[in-house]
Amino acid sequence: MMPHPNGIVIHPNAVIGPNCLIFQQVTIGTIDGSTEPVIEGHVDIGAGAKILGSVRVGAHARIGANAVVLIDVPAGRTAVGIPARIKS
Ligand SMILES: CC(C)(COP(=O)(O)OP(=O)(O)OC[C@H]1O[C@@H](n2cnc3c(N)ncnc32)[C@H](O)[C@@H]1OP(=O)(O)O)[C@@H](O)C(=O)NCCC(=O)NCCS
């Protein structure tokens, strides 16, 4: 779901599961042209977030606005900040 489909860039080889919510200005891509992210189902990705490289975002995770995700995000957890950290 893309409620404000503006400035969204997704690498064609990225894997995105069902029922993800992707806000404006999100980038999902590689760091160096190699491996793309895998995003499981029902993930909410806040405005301006970047998810880069060989990372996996587990189902029902939440990515904060403007986060830069460079590490795996476990299912159901929230990642915020630059670089993104997993909130408790
Ligand atoms: C990440 C998010 C889902 C967390 O929501 P939440 O569970 O209600 O979290 P809280 O507001 O209780 O914040 C929890 C902590 O994360 C921090 N935080 C929340 N969002 C953050 C963000 N985007 N970047 C950095 N830190 C953030 C808070 O400061 C707080 O830190 P603390 O524990 O050190 O006090 C939400 O803040 C967010 O970014 N949503 C995206 C919204 C969006 O993109 N809307 C677009 C509308 S067009």
The ligand as a MOL file (V3000), in Angstrom:
LIG
                    3D

  0  0  0     0  0            999 V3000
M  V30 BEGIN CTAB
M  V30 COUNTS 48 50 0 0 0
M  V30 BEGIN ATOM
M  V30 1 C 8.5850 4.4380 14.4180 0
M  V30 2 C 7.1420 4.7040 14.8400 0
M  V30 3 C 6.2040 3.7260 14.1270 0
M  V30 4 C 7.1270 4.4820 16.3460 0
M  V30 5 O 5.8730 4.7870 16.8590 0
M  V30 6 P 5.5760 4.4620 18.4210 0
M  V30 7 O 5.6270 3.0050 18.6830 0
M  V30 8 O 4.3290 5.2040 18.7860 0
M  V30 9 O 6.8590 5.0320 19.1460 0
M  V30 10 P 7.0120 6.2300 20.1730 0
M  V30 11 O 6.4680 7.5070 19.6080 0
M  V30 12 O 6.5020 5.7490 21.4910 0
M  V30 13 O 8.6030 6.3550 20.2430 0
M  V30 14 C 9.4020 5.3100 20.7590 0
M  V30 15 C 10.8310 5.7820 20.7050 0
M  V30 16 O 11.2860 5.8420 19.3440 0
M  V30 17 C 11.6840 7.1900 19.0230 0
M  V30 18 N 11.2250 7.4330 17.6620 0
M  V30 19 C 9.9800 7.2630 17.1750 0
M  V30 20 N 9.9310 7.5190 15.8590 0
M  V30 21 C 11.1950 7.8670 15.5040 0
M  V30 22 C 11.7930 8.2400 14.2790 0
M  V30 23 N 11.0750 8.2720 13.1440 0
M  V30 24 N 13.1220 8.5020 14.2630 0
M  V30 25 C 13.8610 8.4540 15.4010 0
M  V30 26 N 13.3390 8.1010 16.6110 0
M  V30 27 C 12.0200 7.8210 16.6570 0
M  V30 28 C 11.0120 8.0560 20.0590 0
M  V30 29 O 11.7110 9.2660 20.2480 0
M  V30 30 C 11.0700 7.1640 21.2810 0
M  V30 31 O 12.3870 7.1680 21.7870 0
M  V30 32 P 12.7010 6.9300 23.3460 0
M  V30 33 O 12.2030 5.5350 23.6640 0
M  V30 34 O 14.1880 7.0550 23.4240 0
M  V30 35 O 11.9280 7.9830 24.0740 0
M  V30 36 C 6.6960 6.1410 14.4860 0
M  V30 37 O 7.3070 7.0860 15.3430 0
M  V30 38 C 7.0190 6.5390 13.0510 0
M  V30 39 O 8.1000 7.0100 12.7090 0
M  V30 40 N 6.0180 6.3210 12.1590 0
M  V30 41 C 6.1070 6.6890 10.7700 0
M  V30 42 C 5.0060 7.7140 10.4650 0
M  V30 43 C 5.0520 8.2300 9.0440 0
M  V30 44 O 5.9810 8.0280 8.2900 0
M  V30 45 N 3.9920 8.9130 8.6850 0
M  V30 46 C 3.8560 9.4730 7.3620 0
M  V30 47 C 2.4750 10.0650 7.2590 0
M  V30 48 S 2.2240 10.8280 5.6960 0
M  V30 END ATOM
M  V30 BEGIN BOND
M  V30 1 1 1 2
M  V30 2 1 2 3
M  V30 3 1 2 4
M  V30 4 1 2 36
M  V30 5 1 4 5
M  V30 6 1 5 6
M  V30 7 2 6 7
M  V30 8 1 6 8
M  V30 9 1 6 9
M  V30 10 1 9 10
M  V30 11 2 10 11
M  V30 12 1 10 12
M  V30 13 1 10 13
M  V30 14 1 13 14
M  V30 15 1 14 15
M  V30 16 1 15 16
M  V30 17 1 15 30
M  V30 18 1 16 17
M  V30 19 1 17 18
M  V30 20 1 17 28
M  V30 21 1 18 19
M  V30 22 1 18 27
M  V30 23 2 19 20
M  V30 24 1 20 21
M  V30 25 1 21 22
M  V30 26 2 21 27
M  V30 27 1 22 23
M  V30 28 2 22 24
M  V30 29 1 24 25
M  V30 30 2 25 26
M  V30 31 1 26 27
M  V30 32 1 28 29
M  V30 33 1 28 30
M  V30 34 1 30 31
M  V30 35 1 31 32
M  V30 36 2 32 33
M  V30 37 1 32 34
M  V30 38 1 32 35
M  V30 39 1 36 37
M  V30 40 1 36 38
M  V30 41 2 38 39
M  V30 42 1 38 40
M  V30 43 1 40 41
M  V30 44 1 41 42
M  V30 45 1 42 43
M  V30 46 2 43 44
M  V30 47 1 43 45
M  V30 48 1 45 46
M  V30 49 1 46 47
M  V30 50 1 47 48
M  V30 END BOND
M  V30 END CTAB
M  END
